[in-house]
Structure formats: C-alpha cells, structure tokens
Amino acid sequence: MKTIYVGIGELAVSRNPEECIKTMALGSCVGVMTHDRTSGCWGLLHIALPESKINMTRAKAKPGTFADTGIPSLLREMRRAGWDGKTRLVVRLAGGATIMDPNSTFNIGKRNLLAVKKILWAYKLGAIAEHVGGEISRTVTVRIGEGKVTLSSPSIGEWEL
C-alpha cells in the first residue's frame, strides 16, 4: 500500500483504494479529514494556524498552513478529484491540543479548532467525529480502501475515529 505523507501546511486528496494518506504529530495543529461517499474521494489537510492575515505571502505559497485558506483549498482539490460539490461531505477533525503552557493566552490549538469549525460552518459542514484538545500529539491515517480514519498517539495507542 502506498502512503501519501502530508506535512504541516499541506494537503492531499485521493480516491485510490491502494493508498493511504497520513499526517504525523498533530499537536496544536488541526487535521481536517473529508470524505465524499459518492465518489470515494478522501482528503486530509494539516492546518498550523487559524488566520492567513499574519502572513499573506505564506498563505499564497502554502495555503494549507492556515484554516481560512486551507479549507477552501481542500474543497477545491476534492472537486478536482471527483466530489460534485453538492453531496454532503463527511468531515472528521483531530488535533488542536494544548502542547505548551495550558494557561497561555495564545492557546493556538483552541484558536485553530475555533477557526476550523467556523469556516466549516460557513460551508454548511460540520464534523461527524472528532478527537481534539487535550495535551497529546496525534498521528492520522486515512485508509482509503477500508474507508477508515485511524488515530494514534504514543500515550494512548491506536484507535478509529
């Protein structure tokens, strides 16, 4: 089975049942997994920050870095891969942890989650499952042929989302 690795600020879309899409070490970052049951298309986005206004140059070069540019990019790629834009996408979320100081006013994980949910809401989308927050790092694997999303963490093990 071929694995497509998604780094920070990157996304991948596939409908090949012989592939899986994987992103590692989601701490305060948020993984957005999308699935179109009609076309069999899956997507995975690794968001690092909530808003692109802090670095528009970076947003243009690597839109997946930010929630407000990454989610529209993911949806465009889903359309290119076969999603008709009309059927309801199945969305799952992971990450958004508080890895550093939980009392920090920055709390990037929480801000990332709020931004992701707000943007999904604007597209009339919501997550059917999520494993978010806390203080753990998560690795996400989308197993296209099996139609499953699995998470793993050194402190917990592996489980299905």
PyRosetta script that sets phi, psi and omega in degrees:
from pyrosetta import init, pose_from_sequence

init()
pose = pose_from_sequence("MKTIYVGIGELAVSRNPEECIKTMALGSCVGVMTHDRTSGCWGLLHIALPESKINMTRAKAKPGTFADTGIPSLLREMRRAGWDGKTRLVVRLAGGATIMDPNSTFNIGKRNLLAVKKILWAYKLGAIAEHVGGEISRTVTVRIGEGKVTLSSPSIGEWEL")
pose.set_psi(1, 132.8)
pose.set_omega(1, 178.9)
pose.set_phi(2, -84.2)
pose.set_psi(2, 136.6)
pose.set_omega(2, 177.3)
pose.set_phi(3, -111.3)
pose.set_psi(3, 128.7)
pose.set_omega(3, 174.2)
pose.set_phi(4, -99.2)
pose.set_psi(4, 118.2)
pose.set_omega(4, -179.6)
pose.set_phi(5, -92.6)
pose.set_psi(5, 132.9)
pose.set_omega(5, -179.6)
pose.set_phi(6, -111.3)
pose.set_psi(6, 116.9)
pose.set_omega(6, 178.9)
pose.set_phi(7, -86.9)
pose.set_psi(7, 179.6)
pose.set_omega(7, 178.5)
pose.set_phi(8, -60.6)
pose.set_psi(8, 129.4)
pose.set_omega(8, 179.2)
pose.set_phi(9, 78.9)
pose.set_psi(9, 11.1)
pose.set_omega(9, -179.2)
pose.set_phi(10, -113.5)
pose.set_psi(10, 167.6)
pose.set_omega(10, 174.3)
pose.set_phi(11, -144.8)
pose.set_psi(11, 159.4)
pose.set_omega(11, 175.7)
pose.set_phi(12, -145.5)
pose.set_psi(12, 148.2)
pose.set_omega(12, 178.8)
pose.set_phi(13, -135.3)
pose.set_psi(13, 138.0)
pose.set_omega(13, 178.3)
pose.set_phi(14, -156.3)
pose.set_psi(14, 154.5)
pose.set_omega(14, 171.4)
pose.set_phi(15, -127.3)
pose.set_psi(15, 10.4)
pose.set_omega(15, -179.9)
pose.set_phi(16, -77.6)
pose.set_psi(16, 116.1)
pose.set_omega(16, -177.9)
pose.set_phi(17, -66.2)
pose.set_psi(17, -11.7)
pose.set_omega(17, 178.2)
pose.set_phi(18, -89.9)
pose.set_psi(18, 4.4)
pose.set_omega(18, -178.2)
pose.set_phi(19, -115.9)
pose.set_psi(19, 158.2)
pose.set_omega(19, 166.3)
pose.set_phi(20, -132.3)
pose.set_psi(20, 153.5)
pose.set_omega(20, -179.8)
pose.set_phi(21, -115.1)
pose.set_psi(21, 132.2)
pose.set_omega(21, -172.9)
pose.set_phi(22, -136.7)
pose.set_psi(22, 138.7)
pose.set_omega(22, 170.0)
pose.set_phi(23, -131.1)
pose.set_psi(23, 143.5)
pose.set_omega(23, -172.6)
pose.set_phi(24, -115.9)
pose.set_psi(24, 154.4)
pose.set_omega(24, 170.6)
pose.set_phi(25, 57.7)
pose.set_psi(25, 50.4)
pose.set_omega(25, 172.0)
pose.set_phi(26, -74.1)
pose.set_psi(26, 106.7)
pose.set_omega(26, 174.2)
pose.set_phi(27, -99.2)
pose.set_psi(27, -100.4)
pose.set_omega(27, 175.6)
pose.set_phi(28, -76.4)
pose.set_psi(28, -15.5)
pose.set_omega(28, 175.9)
pose.set_phi(29, -67.6)
pose.set_psi(29, 160.7)
pose.set_omega(29, 179.3)
pose.set_phi(30, -121.7)
pose.set_psi(30, 132.5)
pose.set_omega(30, 172.9)
pose.set_phi(31, -96.7)
pose.set_psi(31, 128.1)
pose.set_omega(31, 176.8)
pose.set_phi(32, -112.1)
pose.set_psi(32, 117.4)
pose.set_omega(32, 179.2)
pose.set_phi(33, -109.2)
pose.set_psi(33, 129.1)
pose.set_omega(33, -179.9)
pose.set_phi(34, -121.9)
pose.set_psi(34, 148.2)
pose.set_omega(34, 179.2)
pose.set_phi(35, -144.1)
pose.set_psi(35, 129.3)
pose.set_omega(35, 172.5)
pose.set_phi(36, -104.7)
pose.set_psi(36, 109.7)
pose.set_omega(36, -176.3)
pose.set_phi(37, -65.1)
pose.set_psi(37, -27.7)
pose.set_omega(37, -178.0)
pose.set_phi(38, -70.3)
pose.set_psi(38, -50.3)
pose.set_omega(38, -177.4)
pose.set_phi(39, -90.2)
pose.set_psi(39, -15.4)
pose.set_omega(39, -176.1)
pose.set_phi(40, 79.1)
pose.set_psi(40, 11.8)
pose.set_omega(40, -177.3)
pose.set_phi(41, -80.5)
pose.set_psi(41, 136.0)
pose.set_omega(41, 176.7)
pose.set_phi(42, -122.2)
pose.set_psi(42, 148.7)
pose.set_omega(42, 175.6)
pose.set_phi(43, -136.3)
pose.set_psi(43, 152.1)
pose.set_omega(43, 176.9)
pose.set_phi(44, -141.7)
pose.set_psi(44, 128.1)
pose.set_omega(44, -178.8)
pose.set_phi(45, -124.6)
pose.set_psi(45, 134.9)
pose.set_omega(45, 179.7)
pose.set_phi(46, -112.6)
pose.set_psi(46, 96.4)
pose.set_omega(46, -176.3)
pose.set_phi(47, -89.1)
pose.set_psi(47, 135.4)
pose.set_omega(47, 179.8)
pose.set_phi(48, -103.9)
pose.set_psi(48, -32.2)
pose.set_omega(48, -173.9)
pose.set_phi(49, -141.1)
pose.set_psi(49, 155.2)
pose.set_omega(49, -175.4)
pose.set_phi(50, -73.9)
pose.set_psi(50, -42.6)
pose.set_omega(50, -170.3)
pose.set_phi(51, -129.7)
pose.set_psi(51, 136.3)
pose.set_omega(51, -178.1)
pose.set_phi(52, -76.6)
pose.set_psi(52, -14.1)
pose.set_omega(52, -175.8)
pose.set_phi(53, -61.3)
pose.set_psi(53, -17.5)
pose.set_omega(53, 178.9)
pose.set_phi(54, -75.9)
pose.set_psi(54, -19.9)
pose.set_omega(54, -179.7)
pose.set_phi(55, -159.9)
pose.set_psi(55, 82.9)
pose.set_omega(55, -177.3)
pose.set_phi(56, -65.1)
pose.set_psi(56, -30.9)
pose.set_omega(56, 177.5)
pose.set_phi(57, -63.7)
pose.set_psi(57, -46.2)
pose.set_omega(57, 177.9)
pose.set_phi(58, -63.3)
pose.set_psi(58, -39.6)
pose.set_omega(58, -179.4)
pose.set_phi(59, -61.8)
pose.set_psi(59, -36.8)
pose.set_omega(59, 178.9)
pose.set_phi(60, -73.7)
pose.set_psi(60, -39.0)
pose.set_omega(60, -178.3)
pose.set_phi(61, -74.7)
pose.set_psi(61, -37.5)
pose.set_omega(61, -175.6)
pose.set_phi(62, -143.9)
pose.set_psi(62, 76.1)
pose.set_omega(62, -173.3)
pose.set_phi(63, -60.8)
pose.set_psi(63, -24.5)
pose.set_omega(63, 179.7)
pose.set_phi(64, -66.0)
pose.set_psi(64, -13.0)
pose.set_omega(64, 179.1)
pose.set_phi(65, -62.3)
pose.set_psi(65, -34.0)
pose.set_omega(65, -172.8)
pose.set_phi(66, -115.1)
pose.set_psi(66, 145.2)
pose.set_omega(66, 179.4)
pose.set_phi(67, -60.3)
pose.set_psi(67, -43.7)
pose.set_omega(67, -173.8)
pose.set_phi(68, -72.4)
pose.set_psi(68, -17.8)
pose.set_omega(68, 174.9)
pose.set_phi(69, -109.1)
pose.set_psi(69, -26.9)
pose.set_omega(69, -178.0)
pose.set_phi(70, -71.6)
pose.set_psi(70, -43.9)
pose.set_omega(70, -178.3)
pose.set_phi(71, -64.3)
pose.set_psi(71, -47.2)
pose.set_omega(71, 175.0)
pose.set_phi(72, -58.8)
pose.set_psi(72, -36.6)
pose.set_omega(72, 177.6)
pose.set_phi(73, -64.7)
pose.set_psi(73, -42.9)
pose.set_omega(73, 178.2)
pose.set_phi(74, -61.2)
pose.set_psi(74, -44.7)
pose.set_omega(74, -179.6)
pose.set_phi(75, -64.8)
pose.set_psi(75, -38.2)
pose.set_omega(75, 175.5)
pose.set_phi(76, -61.5)
pose.set_psi(76, -44.5)
pose.set_omega(76, 179.7)
pose.set_phi(77, -66.4)
pose.set_psi(77, -35.0)
pose.set_omega(77, 176.0)
pose.set_phi(78, -62.6)
pose.set_psi(78, -40.5)
pose.set_omega(78, 178.1)
pose.set_phi(79, -64.4)
pose.set_psi(79, -43.3)
pose.set_omega(79, 179.0)
pose.set_phi(80, -61.3)
pose.set_psi(80, -30.9)
pose.set_omega(80, -176.8)
pose.set_phi(81, -88.5)
pose.set_psi(81, -4.9)
pose.set_omega(81, 175.3)
pose.set_phi(82, 133.9)
pose.set_psi(82, -12.5)
pose.set_omega(82, 176.9)
pose.set_phi(83, -69.1)
pose.set_psi(83, 132.2)
pose.set_omega(83, -176.7)
pose.set_phi(84, -80.1)
pose.set_psi(84, -5.8)
pose.set_omega(84, 179.9)
pose.set_phi(85, 80.8)
pose.set_psi(85, -3.2)
pose.set_omega(85, -178.0)
pose.set_phi(86, -109.6)
pose.set_psi(86, -42.0)
pose.set_omega(86, 179.9)
pose.set_phi(87, -69.1)
pose.set_psi(87, 149.9)
pose.set_omega(87, -177.1)
pose.set_phi(88, -71.1)
pose.set_psi(88, 127.3)
pose.set_omega(88, 174.8)
pose.set_phi(89, -79.8)
pose.set_psi(89, 143.0)
pose.set_omega(89, 171.9)
pose.set_phi(90, -90.2)
pose.set_psi(90, 125.8)
pose.set_omega(90, -175.9)
pose.set_phi(91, -120.3)
pose.set_psi(91, 136.7)
pose.set_omega(91, 173.4)
pose.set_phi(92, -128.3)
pose.set_psi(92, 151.9)
pose.set_omega(92, -179.4)
pose.set_phi(93, -129.5)
pose.set_psi(93, 147.0)
pose.set_omega(93, 174.7)
pose.set_phi(94, -147.4)
pose.set_psi(94, 150.8)
pose.set_omega(94, 176.4)
pose.set_phi(95, 106.6)
pose.set_psi(95, -148.1)
pose.set_omega(95, 179.9)
pose.set_phi(96, 69.9)
pose.set_psi(96, 30.9)
pose.set_omega(96, -177.6)
pose.set_phi(97, -78.2)
pose.set_psi(97, 163.6)
pose.set_omega(97, 172.2)
pose.set_phi(98, -101.6)
pose.set_psi(98, 95.1)
pose.set_omega(98, -174.4)
pose.set_phi(99, -87.0)
pose.set_psi(99, -37.4)
pose.set_omega(99, -178.8)
pose.set_phi(100, -89.6)
pose.set_psi(100, -130.4)
pose.set_omega(100, -177.8)
pose.set_phi(101, -77.4)
pose.set_psi(101, 115.2)
pose.set_omega(101, -179.1)
pose.set_phi(102, -64.3)
pose.set_psi(102, -18.7)
pose.set_omega(102, 179.8)
pose.set_phi(103, -93.1)
pose.set_psi(103, 3.0)
pose.set_omega(103, -177.9)
pose.set_phi(104, -64.7)
pose.set_psi(104, 141.3)
pose.set_omega(104, 176.8)
pose.set_phi(105, -73.7)
pose.set_psi(105, -17.1)
pose.set_omega(105, -179.3)
pose.set_phi(106, -77.0)
pose.set_psi(106, -43.0)
pose.set_omega(106, 179.2)
pose.set_phi(107, 27.0)
pose.set_psi(107, 66.8)
pose.set_omega(107, -175.8)
pose.set_phi(108, -58.8)
pose.set_psi(108, -39.3)
pose.set_omega(108, 180.0)
pose.set_phi(109, -56.8)
pose.set_psi(109, -48.3)
pose.set_omega(109, 179.9)
pose.set_phi(110, -65.8)
pose.set_psi(110, -41.9)
pose.set_omega(110, 178.4)
pose.set_phi(111, -64.6)
pose.set_psi(111, -38.5)
pose.set_omega(111, 176.5)
pose.set_phi(112, -61.2)
pose.set_psi(112, -46.9)
pose.set_omega(112, -179.8)
pose.set_phi(113, -61.0)
pose.set_psi(113, -44.9)
pose.set_omega(113, 179.3)
pose.set_phi(114, -61.8)
pose.set_psi(114, -42.6)
pose.set_omega(114, 179.2)
pose.set_phi(115, -64.3)
pose.set_psi(115, -44.5)
pose.set_omega(115, 180.0)
pose.set_phi(116, -60.4)
pose.set_psi(116, -48.3)
pose.set_omega(116, -178.2)
pose.set_phi(117, -64.4)
pose.set_psi(117, -38.9)
pose.set_omega(117, 178.6)
pose.set_phi(118, -63.3)
pose.set_psi(118, -43.7)
pose.set_omega(118, -178.9)
pose.set_phi(119, -69.5)
pose.set_psi(119, -42.5)
pose.set_omega(119, 176.4)
pose.set_phi(120, -59.4)
pose.set_psi(120, -41.9)
pose.set_omega(120, 179.5)
pose.set_phi(121, -59.2)
pose.set_psi(121, -40.0)
pose.set_omega(121, 178.9)
pose.set_phi(122, -62.0)
pose.set_psi(122, -27.7)
pose.set_omega(122, 176.4)
pose.set_phi(123, -92.8)
pose.set_psi(123, 8.4)
pose.set_omega(123, -177.7)
pose.set_phi(124, 60.8)
pose.set_psi(124, 38.5)
pose.set_omega(124, 178.1)
pose.set_phi(125, -120.8)
pose.set_psi(125, 148.2)
pose.set_omega(125, 174.7)
pose.set_phi(126, -144.6)
pose.set_psi(126, 157.8)
pose.set_omega(126, -178.2)
pose.set_phi(127, -79.3)
pose.set_psi(127, 135.7)
pose.set_omega(127, 174.3)
pose.set_phi(128, -86.6)
pose.set_psi(128, -19.4)
pose.set_omega(128, 179.0)
pose.set_phi(129, -152.6)
pose.set_psi(129, 147.0)
pose.set_omega(129, 176.7)
pose.set_phi(130, -154.2)
pose.set_psi(130, 148.2)
pose.set_omega(130, 171.5)
pose.set_phi(131, -132.4)
pose.set_psi(131, 95.7)
pose.set_omega(131, -169.6)
pose.set_phi(132, -133.4)
pose.set_psi(132, 166.5)
pose.set_omega(132, 176.6)
pose.set_phi(133, 76.1)
pose.set_psi(133, -155.6)
pose.set_omega(133, -178.6)
pose.set_phi(134, 70.8)
pose.set_psi(134, -158.8)
pose.set_omega(134, -176.6)
pose.set_phi(135, -129.5)
pose.set_psi(135, 27.7)
pose.set_omega(135, -177.3)
pose.set_phi(136, -114.2)
pose.set_psi(136, 153.9)
pose.set_omega(136, 172.6)
pose.set_phi(137, -91.1)
pose.set_psi(137, 143.2)
pose.set_omega(137, -177.7)
pose.set_phi(138, -128.1)
pose.set_psi(138, 144.1)
pose.set_omega(138, 170.5)
pose.set_phi(139, -110.6)
pose.set_psi(139, 135.5)
pose.set_omega(139, -177.9)
pose.set_phi(140, -113.7)
pose.set_psi(140, 133.8)
pose.set_omega(140, 173.4)
pose.set_phi(141, -128.1)
pose.set_psi(141, 122.0)
pose.set_omega(141, 175.0)
pose.set_phi(142, -96.7)
pose.set_psi(142, 116.2)
pose.set_omega(142, -179.6)
pose.set_phi(143, -99.5)
pose.set_psi(143, 95.0)
pose.set_omega(143, -170.2)
pose.set_phi(144, -60.5)
pose.set_psi(144, -49.5)
pose.set_omega(144, -178.4)
pose.set_phi(145, -62.5)
pose.set_psi(145, -31.0)
pose.set_omega(145, 179.5)
pose.set_phi(146, -90.0)
pose.set_psi(146, -14.9)
pose.set_omega(146, -177.7)
pose.set_phi(147, 67.3)
pose.set_psi(147, 36.5)
pose.set_omega(147, -175.9)
pose.set_phi(148, -127.7)
pose.set_psi(148, 152.3)
pose.set_omega(148, 170.9)
pose.set_phi(149, -118.7)
pose.set_psi(149, 122.8)
pose.set_omega(149, 176.9)
pose.set_phi(150, -115.7)
pose.set_psi(150, 146.2)
pose.set_omega(150, 176.3)
pose.set_phi(151, -116.6)
pose.set_psi(151, 152.9)
pose.set_omega(151, 173.5)
pose.set_phi(152, -145.3)
pose.set_psi(152, 152.1)
pose.set_omega(152, 178.4)
pose.set_phi(153, -150.0)
pose.set_psi(153, 139.3)
pose.set_omega(153, -179.3)
pose.set_phi(154, -54.9)
pose.set_psi(154, -34.1)
pose.set_omega(154, -175.9)
pose.set_phi(155, -84.9)
pose.set_psi(155, -14.9)
pose.set_omega(155, -175.6)
pose.set_phi(156, -117.8)
pose.set_psi(156, -35.5)
pose.set_omega(156, -173.8)
pose.set_phi(157, 108.1)
pose.set_psi(157, -146.8)
pose.set_omega(157, -178.1)
pose.set_phi(158, -120.5)
pose.set_psi(158, 143.1)
pose.set_omega(158, 178.3)
pose.set_phi(159, -152.7)
pose.set_psi(159, 162.4)
pose.set_omega(159, -180.0)
pose.set_phi(160, -94.3)
pose.set_psi(160, 142.0)
pose.set_omega(160, 178.2)
pose.set_phi(161, -105.5)
pose.dump_pdb("model.pdb")
